[in-house]
């Protein structure tokens, strides 16, 4: 039990959580046909990158530069989610579906 606690408070623990989130995000983006599901996968990928920045900042430099980069990642993710949801809502009004395969029709 004590070994698990030391793993969770080490750099490897944070990197493992980041890798799991990143893998789940990639899996979600590649397997979902729903545009909302793809958007959630992208959010998982961005959160994994933020966790890695904070972990390396805490354990390598001890400065707040990783936290600042993670804050920018959160701001970009919020803006991306707002724009993407607006596009998805507009697409739903046009086609009555949020299936990502149907979005290829919009290219023509």
C-alpha positions as CSV (number, residue, x, y, z in Angstrom):
1,X,0.0,0.0,0.0
2,X,2.8,2.4,0.8
3,X,4.4,1.6,-2.6
4,X,1.2,2.8,-4.3
5,X,1.2,6.1,-2.4
6,X,4.8,6.8,-3.4
7,X,4.0,6.0,-7.1
8,X,1.1,8.5,-7.1
9,X,3.2,11.3,-5.8
10,X,6.1,10.8,-8.1
11,X,6.8,12.0,-11.6
12,X,6.1,8.5,-13.0
13,X,2.6,8.6,-11.4
14,X,1.7,11.8,-13.1
15,X,3.1,10.7,-16.4
16,X,1.2,7.5,-16.2
17,X,-2.1,9.4,-15.6
18,X,-1.2,11.7,-18.5
19,X,-0.4,8.7,-20.8
20,X,-3.7,7.0,-19.9
21,X,-5.7,10.2,-20.6
22,X,-3.8,10.7,-23.8
23,X,-4.5,7.1,-24.9
24,X,-8.2,7.4,-24.0
25,X,-8.4,10.6,-26.0
26,X,-6.8,9.1,-29.1
27,X,-9.1,6.1,-28.8
28,X,-12.1,8.3,-28.5
29,X,-11.2,10.5,-31.5
30,X,-10.5,7.5,-33.7
31,X,-13.5,5.4,-32.8
32,X,-16.3,7.9,-32.4
33,X,-18.6,9.0,-35.2
34,X,-20.4,11.5,-33.0
35,X,-18.9,15.0,-33.2
36,X,-19.5,15.6,-29.5
37,X,-17.6,12.4,-28.7
38,X,-14.7,13.5,-30.9
39,X,-14.7,16.9,-29.2
40,X,-14.5,15.1,-25.8
41,X,-11.5,13.1,-27.0
42,X,-9.7,16.2,-28.0
43,X,-10.3,17.7,-24.6
44,X,-8.8,14.5,-23.0
45,X,-5.7,14.9,-25.1
46,X,-5.3,18.6,-24.1
47,X,-5.8,17.7,-20.4
48,X,-3.1,15.0,-20.7
49,X,-0.7,17.6,-22.1
50,X,-1.5,20.0,-19.2
51,X,-0.9,17.3,-16.6
52,X,2.5,16.5,-18.2
53,X,3.5,20.2,-18.2
54,X,2.5,20.6,-14.5
55,X,4.3,17.4,-13.5
56,X,7.5,18.3,-15.3
57,X,7.4,21.8,-13.9
58,X,6.9,20.5,-10.3
59,X,9.5,17.7,-10.4
60,X,12.2,19.2,-12.7
61,X,12.4,23.0,-12.3
62,X,10.2,23.8,-9.3
63,X,9.0,26.9,-11.1
64,X,5.5,27.8,-12.1
65,X,6.2,27.8,-15.9
66,X,4.4,24.5,-16.3
67,X,1.3,25.8,-14.5
68,X,1.2,28.9,-16.8
69,X,1.4,26.7,-19.9
70,X,-1.4,24.5,-18.4
71,X,-3.5,27.6,-17.8
72,X,-3.0,28.6,-21.5
73,X,-4.0,25.0,-22.5
74,X,-7.2,25.3,-20.5
75,X,-8.0,28.7,-22.1
76,X,-7.4,27.3,-25.6
77,X,-9.5,24.2,-24.8
78,X,-12.4,26.4,-23.6
79,X,-12.3,28.5,-26.7
80,X,-12.0,25.4,-28.9
81,X,-15.0,23.9,-27.2
82,X,-17.1,27.0,-27.6
83,X,-16.3,27.3,-31.3
84,X,-16.6,23.6,-32.0
85,X,-20.0,23.4,-30.2
86,X,-21.2,26.4,-32.2
87,X,-20.2,24.6,-35.4
88,X,-21.8,21.3,-34.3
89,X,-25.1,23.1,-33.4
90,X,-25.1,24.8,-36.8
91,X,-24.4,21.5,-38.5
92,X,-27.2,19.8,-36.6
93,X,-29.6,22.5,-37.7
94,X,-28.7,21.9,-41.3
95,X,-28.5,18.1,-41.4
96,X,-30.4,17.0,-38.3
97,X,-27.4,14.8,-37.3
98,X,-24.1,15.2,-35.5
99,X,-22.5,12.2,-37.3
100,X,-19.0,13.2,-38.3
101,X,-19.2,11.1,-41.5
102,X,-22.0,13.4,-42.7
103,X,-19.7,16.4,-42.3
104,X,-17.8,15.5,-45.4
105,X,-20.8,16.6,-47.4
106,X,-20.0,20.2,-46.4
107,X,-16.8,20.2,-48.4
108,X,-18.7,20.4,-51.7
